[in-house]
Amino acid sequence: MKLNYKRTFLIGFAFFGILLLWQVYDSWCPTFLTDIFARRMYHMSSAELKAGDASKILKVQWLVGIIMACDNLAALILLPIFGNLSDKTETPIGKRMPFILVGTFVSAVAFPFIPLFFHYNNIVGMVIMMAIVLMFMMMYRNPAVSLMPDITPKPLRAKANGIINIMGYLGGAFATVLGIFLKLSDYINVADEARKLWIIEIPFIIAAILMVISAMVLFFTIKENKVKEEMKETLEAGEKMAAVADAVDDDKPMSKANRNMLLAILGAEFLWFMSDNAIGTYIGNYVIYYLNSVSSSTMYLVILGGLASVVGFGTAGTIADKIGRKWTISIGLGITFVALIFMCFVVPTGSVTGANGEYAFPTALFAVWVIKGYGMALVHNCSFPMVVELCSSKKIGKFTGYYYASSMSAQTVTPVLLGFLFNLTGMWRALPVYSCILTALSFVVFSLLVKNIKAKKVANAKGLEALGDED
């Protein structure tokens, strides 16, 4: 049994497209919504409010949270549906590939219309485009993520998940670099007549093009049905080596021990995604409106956090082999908690450096993102394989749906809840405090309720042999 690194890398192009799109979406859309709601409520742009009464910007965050949460609520419903449908689909190009291709192309066409409608102050058109992108990305996401465990033996999935996550972060890096050169703050912090559409349109167009290219690479290099047939015996052997309390049997109900394990993992996952998504949703506004720094600083944060995550994804499988996936995740949550504690003490520098009067960016926040990036990489790398470990190859899409139902329900709740907290407290520092508390709770739930069951040892191929085809 060996992990085919070349094929796993190619499967990673699916995740490349996912994180590429979401990085652009999460970096730009909350600020678009903040600005457009400020116009509706106060008849002023967010730039004018920032110069006059910045506290009013906090009062629109609950509306921003509701819109972002509605997207995630739709995902909560659609992800399990598409996962279950893809499990039951049989076509000449595979059971996942039709969903991947349709989802990619429709999302790519709709995506550039989001900034276009925003620029012309059309909130209805913008939200409709956001909804279309989200719906078809859900068609893409679950089947795309299910593809890795479909053709990877259970004991090798943590390492394989590390590779596809690294590919995903490379996709996010493309979006991040765009944000450095095309600064959202250069669009937001100027008078209406000085706003240039191309600053916000180009990132969305490039993301759409690269997403289509990544789907085409996946389609032409991974012959889903052929690979599954070649891997049949190896996958069956992997089933016998799974890290589960009781052996999985499709002909019997899920055992009590396995069910309790699944619920504990999903419960802890819900809490850490509430924490992580809060940071991801509001960090752009936190930097622009609280730290009063240039928006490209957010992109530098993402790059540093991404580099640390790549190191985490590269080492998580090896760590899990030695101490088990449970303790690898627990360590990751502990590291993330320490980083968020530091973030609670970060404040605006007050030192003006930018052309539009922006403050210098607090250096301490870079360290926070490096530590947090590494910690959450350990968590994300091992958690998904733990969930799909508890099912057979016939239900991978369904259990992937469970995994995403947990994460998306968290991402439905957290933007609204935190938006109301901003409105209630009038403090941007509620963000790190909120995330600290939820990370601590997830650590307690996961460490106390999830068993540490190690997979049986497998001999992995080394060097050039690991790059060859499976026979």
Secondary structure, DSSP 4 states (H G I P E B T S, - for coil): ----HHHHHHHHHHHHHHHHHHHHHHHHHHHHHHHHHHHHHHSS-HHHHHHH-THHHHTTHHHHHHHHHHHHHHHHHHHHHHHHHHHH---TT-SSHHHHHHHHHHHHHHTTHHHHHHHTT-HHHHHHHHHHHHHHHHHHHHHHHHHHHHTS-GGGHHHHHHHHHHHHHHHHHHHHHHHHHS-HHHHHTS-GGG--HHHHHHHHHHHHHHHHHHHHHHHHH--HHHHHHHTHHHHHHHHTT---SS---TTSPPPHHHHHHHHHHHHHHHHHHHHHHHHHHHHHHIIIIIS---THHHHHHHHHHHHHHHHHHHHHHHHHHHH-HHHHHHHHHHHHHHHHHHHTT------B-STTSPBPPPHHHHHHHHHHHHHHHHHHHHHHHHHHTTS-GGGHHHHHHHHHHHHHHHHHHHHHHHHHHHHHH--TTHHHHHHHHHHHHHHHHHHHHS---PPPP-----GGGGGSPP-
